[in-house]
Amino acid sequence: MPESIWTSSLAAYRERLATIESVPAGVSTSAVCAAFALGLLIKVLAIASRRRDFKGDRALAASLMNDARREAAILSNCAEEDIVAFRERSRDAIEVPLKVVRAAIAGLSLCDQAQPLVHAAIAPDLAAAKTLLTAGARATFFSLQANLDQLPADDPFRENITGQALELQKKLSAHGRNP
């Protein structure tokens, strides 16, 4: 088994991604992207809450950072789990993308909650985190749909996951309408 994507360098991951090897690919890369976005959110909140002119709730900022760390850990695990699930051709290859989307949407919610706490000087980094989380979630849907298409149309598992995916797409769209 190749080295963990989290213990290799970014350059090594990029090179591995650029091979004809089937994994890592879209879901694992989307999970990595979203995990990095949450790291950026944590940075933004840490900087904002340390400013002398910070008028927000420091306890809320700390809570949001803890929640972002939790979602980033989920995404980090998903990046590795997707590789294993794909190689094993297990149903986790469908469930892992759902976890990625859920965690990215949770991250978007955290960004929305962080917005009033963030000074204008670092607001562009918050916007970047939101953009990366949205991109990670949207990109994951491509793989999820392709994996679902491999199941029989009358498979109850496929129907269940399709229903969950539709609900997640609505939530993601709702975040896209928020400034």
N, C-alpha and C positions, 0 to 999 in steps of 0.2 A: 504494500500500500504506500502510495506517495506520502511525503511529508505533509503535515497539517498546513492548511493555507494560512493559519494564524502564526505558525512558527517560521514560515519562510519569509523572504523579503517580498516587498511589493513587486519588485522587478521579476523575481522568480515566479510569482503568481501570474503576472502578466504574460510571461513567456510560456508558462504551462497552459494558460488560457488560449494562447495563439496556436496551439498544436492541433492536430486532427483527433487527439484524444477526446472522447465524448464528454468527459467531465474533468474539470469544472466547466460550467457553461452559464446559461442565463439566470437560473434561480440562485445558484451560489453567488454569482457576481452581483445580482440584485441585493441579496442579503448582506454582502460585504459593503456595498454602496450605502444601504440604509443604516447599517451599523456605524459606518463612518459619519453619516449625517447626524446620528444621535450623539456621537462624540463631539461634533461641532455644536450641537445644542447645549451639551454639558458645559463646554467652553464658554459659550455666550452667557449662560446663566451664572457661571462662576465669576466671570469678569463683571457682569452687570451688578451682581449682589455685593461685590467688593468696592464698588465705586463710592466715594464719599457722598456724592449727591443722590445715591440710591434712595428712593422713597417707597419702594415696594416692600413686600413681606419677605424677609430673608428666610423664614421657615418654609414658606411656599416655594421659594427658589430651591432650597435644599431638598424638599420633597420631590419637586420636578426633576432635579438631577438624579435622585435615587431611582425614580421611575424610569428615566431615560437609560440609566445603567442596566436596569432589569431588562428592558426591551432590547437594548444592544446585546446583552448576553444571549437572549433568545435568538436574535438574528445571527449572532456569531455561531451558535450551535446549529442553526438551520443551514448555514453555508456548508458545514461539514456533513450534516445529516443528508442533505440533498445528494451529495456525491455518493454516499453509501447507498441510499435508496435507489438511485438511478442504476448503479452497478448491480444491485440485487434484484432489480425490476420488481420492487415491492410497491404496495399501495401507498407507502410513505412518499413515493415520488409524486403523489397527488396531494397528500396531506401536508408535506413540508412547504410547498408553495403557499398553501392557505395560511400556515403559521407565519410565513414571511409577510404576506399581505396584512394579516392582523397586527403584527408587531409594527409594521410601517405606518399603518393607520393610527395605532396607539401613539406612535411618535409624532404624527401630525397633530393629534389632539394636544400632546404636551407642548408642541410649538405654539399652538393657538393660546394655550394657557400662559405661556412664557411671554407672549407678545407685549402685554402691558408693563412687564418688568424690564424690558430691554431698552437701553439708551440708543438714540438714533445713530451713534457712531458704530455700533455693532449690529444694528438691525439688518444690514446686508448679509451678515453671516447667518442670522436666523432665517432669512429668506432663502439662502442657499441650502440650509438644512431641510427646509420644507420642500424645496424643489427636488432635492436628492431623494427624500423619502417618497414623494409622489412618483418620481421616475422609477424607483425600485419596486414599488407596488404595481405600477402599470406594466412594467417589463415582465414581472412575474406572472401576470395574467396570461401572457402569450404561451408560456410553458405549461401552465395549468390547463389551458384549453387544449393544447396539443396532447397532453397526457390523458385528459378526459375523452378526447376523440378516439383513443385506442380501446376504450371500453365499449361493450355492447350498449346500444341505445336504451334498452330496457333494464339495465343493471341498476338496482336500487342504490348502490353506492354512488354511481355516477349521478343519479337524480339528486341524492342528498348533497353531494359536493357542489353540483351545479347550483342548487338553491342557496347554499352558503356563499358561493362565489358571487352570485347576483346581489345578495345583501351587502357583501363587501364592496362591490363596485358602486353601489348606491352611496355607501359611506365615503368612499374615496371621492366620488363626484361632489358630494356635499362639501368636502374640504377644499375642492377646487374652486368652489364659488365664494369661499371666504377670502377676504383680502389679506 
